[in-house]
Amino acid sequence: MKKVLIISYYFPPSGGSGVQRTLKFVKYLQAFGWMPVVLTARDADYPAYDETLCAEIPGTVKVYRAPLFEPYRLYRKFTGRSAAAATDIATLTLDDRHKRSWPERISEFVRASFFIPDARIAWLYPACRLGKKIIEDENIRLIFSSAPPYTCHLIGRKLQHATGLPWVADFRDSWIGWLSTPQWRPRPARALEKRMEQGVLRDANRILTVSCGVKEDLLSRNPDCLDERWALLPNGYDAQDFIGLPVLPKRQGLTITYTGSLYGNRNPHYLLKALEFLQSQGNPHVDALRILLVGRVGEAILGEIADSKAGHLFEHIPYVKHRESLAYLQNSDASLLIIDDAPANRGILTGKIYEYIGAGHPIIALAPEGEAANLIRVNRLGWVAPPNDPLAIARVLDTALTQLKNNPQRGAAAAPERFERRAQTGLLAQLFDELTQDAS
């Protein structure tokens, strides 16, 4: 069985959405003739933890962990935050008053100026040292790196240069200027980051993206890299994840569930306005509605919900383990998707869309015209409304709630098999086979 080195910062016990794609590849690759060997971080500072995901790592898979320095621990001390605070939510949900405070301004300047391409850059050399040893000891045939963080691609590139092995760069998100990256950097820092991005796209033997939008964004800055190396491999759902889920108590009325994080511009502001409008119109279905927000939600968003006349329709369930999150989905009448309207977001296909598909319930999507909206319409998976138009959202909600009320057994169309994680891993293995044959 051929061996592939999988480089991923996010790996169990990490929780959250960023871990799922790589974990499922590791889970299923052996069925297609490839033995994964994982290089990940030791004592990493993850935004969320889910030790139950460790059970999905096959016992035959070796996992190596390279040490790293985590600057976010210093960031918490410097800004007076709790040691348990999730830094992604903390930094992306700051109000203007906190953004102007001197600890936050200094922290953001340091992050933008010196941590290039991201806060995990200190992991580069320890991971490369360990990676070279793994390649030699394990007879590795191919290198696969998944980002963000983009330091993973820098590790993959250095190992490719050192060993001559073929390398696949997998982009779950685009890079420069993306939502989770600094929107501003000093000119020298931005120039260095651009050279890093260009180097990765130039040297990778294959480039995978989860959506056409990610590919288009990367190529918008690097048009010379458009060639036959690119491949689209979207996220997906694992059918096994939905087997044997706990049955949760059914709430009265209709239940719509959102899973994942809400912060910054990705928030239910216009959904609240739409619900308030339906309340004012005496809509017969609204008062029996329950909207569950399962995951990490910024304090400002929770405050806005509490202040709204429609706030009593919401229930926040803090971050739970992955299977419990799926149980909430499976025990709902519909799933809620929120994608804020920004040019880059029109090409986003978030991982949660596919888990919504796997849950088998229709999707109520507040999303701009783009890939997510097209996916839902083409596959007849639910309803779509513009995310910033309360009246349009109200119309879609009224239609959805009426149909769900009149037909409680209504489900979405059958989940397309091409979105199943095992099938997608088979496609990845085919790509690996082609690369190693070319290398031979």
N, C-alpha and C positions, 0 to 999 in steps of 0.2 A: 504493500500500500504506500503510495507516494505521500510525502509529508509537506505541509504548508505551514509557514510561520505566520500566525495571526497576531498583528500588533494592534492593541486596542486599550486605551486608558480605561474606558467604561467596561467593566466586566464584574460579575458577581464577586463580592457581595454588594456591588453597586445596584441601586434600584433605578426607577425612572425609565423614560422612553429610550434614552440613548444607549442602553445596554442590550435591548431586545434583538436588534438586527444581527450583531456579531454573535451573540449567544446562540441564536437559532442556527446560524451557519455552522458553528462549532457542534451543535447538537446533531445535525443531520449529514455533515460532510462524509462521514465514514461510510454511509450507505451508498455513496457514489465514488468510492475508491480513493478518498483522500483522508489522511490522518491529520487533524489540526494539532498544532503545538502552539500554545498561547503565550505571548509576552505581554504582560500587563503591569500595573503599578502596585507597589507594596505600601500599605498604610495610606492609601489615597484619601483625599478629602472630598468625598462624593456629596452632592446635594441631597441624595436620599439613599437609604440602605434597604436591601431586601435579601436577607440571608437565605430565604426559601428558594431563590433562583439558583443557588449552588447545586441543588439537587438535579438540575437539568444538564449539568456538565457531565458527559459520559465518563465513567470511571477509567477508561483507557486513555483519556486526554491528559497530557502533561501541561500544567500551568506554571509558568515561571513569572516571578514578580521582581522587578527592578526597583530599587529605592528612589525616592524623589523628595525634593524640598517643596512643600506646599505653602505658597505665600499667603493664601487666604486665611491661614491661622493667624498670621501677623496682622492681616487686614482687620480681622474681628477685634483683636486686642486694641489696635490703633484707633478704631472707630467706636469702641465701647460696646460692640455687639456681643450677644451670647455666643459661647463656644459652639452651641448646637445650631445656630442660625444657618439656614441654607443661603449661600452667598449669591447664587444666581437670582433668587427671588429678591434678596435684600438689595442688590445693586440695581436691579431693573425696575423696582417699584418705589424708588425714593421720590418724595415730593420735592418741590422746588426749594423749600426751606432747608431740607437736609442736603440737597445737592450743592447748595451754596456754603455749607459749613466747611471750615478749613480742613478737618480730617478727611472728608469725602473728596474735596477738591485735590488735595495732595495725593490721596490714594488713586484717584482716577488719572492724574498726571503721570504718576509712577507706572501704573498699568499700561497706559498708552505709549509711554516713552521707552520703557525698558523691557517689558515682557512681550517679546515679539517671537513668534506670532501669537502666543497666548501665555497664560500663567503657568503652564506646565513645561516651559522651555528648559528648566533645570533638569528635567527627566531625560533630555536628549542623550547625553553622554553615558550615564549609567545604563540606560536601555540599550544603547548601541554596543557597549562592552558585553553585556549579557547576551544580546542578540547574536553577535559574532560567535560566541561560545556555543549557543544553542544550534546555530546553523552547522557548525562543525561536528558537534556531538550527535545531533539527531539526523544528520544527512538530509537536510531540508532541500526541497526542490524548487520552492517558489515562495515569494514574500507577498503578504496581503496586509495593508494598513487601512484603518477606518478612522475617519475624522468627521467632526471635531472631537478633541482638540487637534489642531493642525500640526502640533509637534509630532504626532504619530506618523504623519507623512514625511516629515524631515528624518525621522528614524528609518522609515522604509527606504528613503532615497539613499541615505548614507550606507545602509546595509547592502543595497543594490550595487552601489559604487565599489564597495569593499569586496563583494563576492561574485559579482557578475550574474547573479540569479535574476530571473524575470520577476517583475514587481507589479502588483495591481494596487492602484490607489482608489479607495472607495469614499465618495463624498456623500455623507448623509445631509450635510448643509453645504451651501456655497461658502466663500471665504471672505474676502475683503469687503467690509461694510455690511456684513450680514448682521442680523438682529442681535446675536449674542457677542459680537466682536466690537471693539472700540470704533465709534463712528468718526472719531477724530484722532489723529496721531500727528506728532511733529513731522515735518517734511522728511528728515533723514530716516525716522522710524518707518514711515509709510513707504519710502523707497525700498528699504530693506525687506519689508513684508511683501511688496510686489515682486521683488526678485525671488523670494522664497516661493510664492505662488507660481511664478513663471517656471522656476526650476522643477517643481513637482510635476506640473503639466507637461513640461518638455521631456522629462526623463522617464516617466511611468510607462511601462509597456502596455498597460491597459488602464483606462479611466472609467470607473463606474459612477453613476449618479442615480439618486432615488427618484428624480423627476427631470423632465425636459427643462423646467425652469432653472434648476441648479446648473445644468449644463450651459444654458444660454447665458446665465449670469457670469459664469467662469469664462466663457468664450468672449463675452463683451469686453473683457480686459485683456484677453489673450487670443485674438482672432487667428494668429499664426499657428495655433495648436489644434485647429480643426482638421481632423483626419480620421482614419478608420479605427483608431484605438478606442474610441468612445463607445460605451454601451450603457443602456438603461436597464437597471434592475431595481424595481420599486420595493418599498417596504411591503409587509404582508401580515398575515395572521397565522397562528399555529392552531390547527384544529384540535390538537391534543390538549391545549390549554383550557378548552371549554368542556372537557369531559370531567364529570364528577364534581362540578362546582357546588358550593353550599347554596341551599335555597334560602333566600333571605325573606323576612316577613314582607308581605305585599302591602304597600301603602294604599290608602283609599284614593280613588280617583286615578288620573293618569300620571305616570312618572316619566320624566325626561331626565337623562343622566349625562353629565359631562365628566370625563375623566382626564386627569392631567393637571398642568399648572396654568394659572391665570395671572398675568402680570402686565404692567405697562399698557400698551395699546391693545393688547389682547384681553378684552374685558367685556362684561355683559351690559355696558352702559345703554346701548340702543335696544337691547332686549328688554331691559327694565322699562324704557320709555314705551315700547310696544305693548308690554303687559299692562302698564298704567292706562294706555289708551283703550285697550280691550275692556279693562275694568270700568272705565268711564262710559263705555258704550253698553254696559250690562251684558257682556258676552257670557253665555250660560256655562261655558266650559272652563273658564279661567280659574274660578275660585276652587275648583276640584283638582287643579293642577299642582304637582310637586316637581320642583327642579332640583336635582341633586348635583352638587359640585364636589366631586370626589378627587381630592388631591391638594396641592399647595396653592393657596390663593393669597395675593398681596393684601396687606392690611387696608390700603386705601380702597380696594375693590370691596372688601367686606364691609367697610364703613358706608360706601355708597349703597350697597344692598340694604343695609340696616336702615338707612334714611329714606328709602323708597317706599311708596305706598304698596308696591308689589313685593316688598322684601319678605313678607311672611310666606310667600310661595317657594322660597329658596331654603335649602338645607345644605350646610357645608359639612362635609366629612373629611377631616384631615387625612394626609397621606396614609394609604394602607398598602399592604403587600399586593403584588401583582394579581394573584388569583382572586383575592377579595375584591379588587377593583373590577375584574371581569365578572364576578358574581353580581355586583351592582348593575353592570351593563345588562347581563342576561336576565335579570329580574325587573327590567324596566320595560316601558312600552315603546320608547324611542330614545335615540342617542342625540346629543347636542354637539355640534361642531361650531367653533368660533375661530375665524381667521380674519384678522384686521385688514383693512383695505390699504395696502401699500404696494407700489409697483413690484417689488421683489417677492411679495407674498402671493402674487398671482400664479407663480410657478411652484408654490409649496404643496406637497402632498405629505401631510404629517402622518407619523406612524399610527396615531390613534384612529385615523380613518379606516385602516384595514382591520383593526381590532373591532371597530364598530361593525364592519362588514361581517366579521366572524361571529359576532354576537347574534346576528340574524334579525335585528330590528331595524325599522326605517330610521333614516338620519334626517334631522332638521339642521340644515347647514346655513349659518350666517357667514357667507364667504363671497369674496369678489369674483367676478368672471375670470376664469382661469382653469388650471388643471383639476383642482378639487371639485369645482362646480361641474365641470364636464364629466368627471368620473362618476359623480352621483347621478347626473341626468342620463348619461349613456347606458349605465347599468341599472337604471330604474331603482335606485337605492333610497329615495326619499324626496325631500323638498329643499329648494335653495332660495335664499333671500339675500339681497345686498346687505352687508354688515352694518352700514351707516344710515339706513333708511327705516325709521321706526314704523312708518305706515306700511311699507312693503313687508316688513317682518311681521307686523300684526296680521296682514292678509294671509301670509303663509302659515302662521300659527293657527289662525282660525280654520283654514282648510285642513291642516294636519290634525288638529284636535277633533274636528268634526268627523273625519274619516276614522281616526283611531277610536273614537267613542262609539261610532256606529258599527265598527268591525274590530272588536278587541283582538281577534286572532290575526289581524293584518300584519304581515311581515314584509321585509324587503325581499327583493328578488334573490334567488339562490346565490350564495357567495361564489364568485368566479374562482375556479380551481387555480388559475394562474397567479392568484394572490396568496396562495397557501405557502407557508415558509418552506416546507419540504420540497415542493415543486421548484421554488425559486433557488433553493440550494443546489438542486440538480442542474439548473442553468449555470450557476456559478462554477460548478465542477466541470461542466463542458468547456467553459472559458479557460479554466485552469489546464485542462487537457490540451487544448489548442496551443496555449502558451508554451507548455513544456515540450510539446512536439516540435514547435517552431524552434525552441532553444536547442533541441537535440540536432 
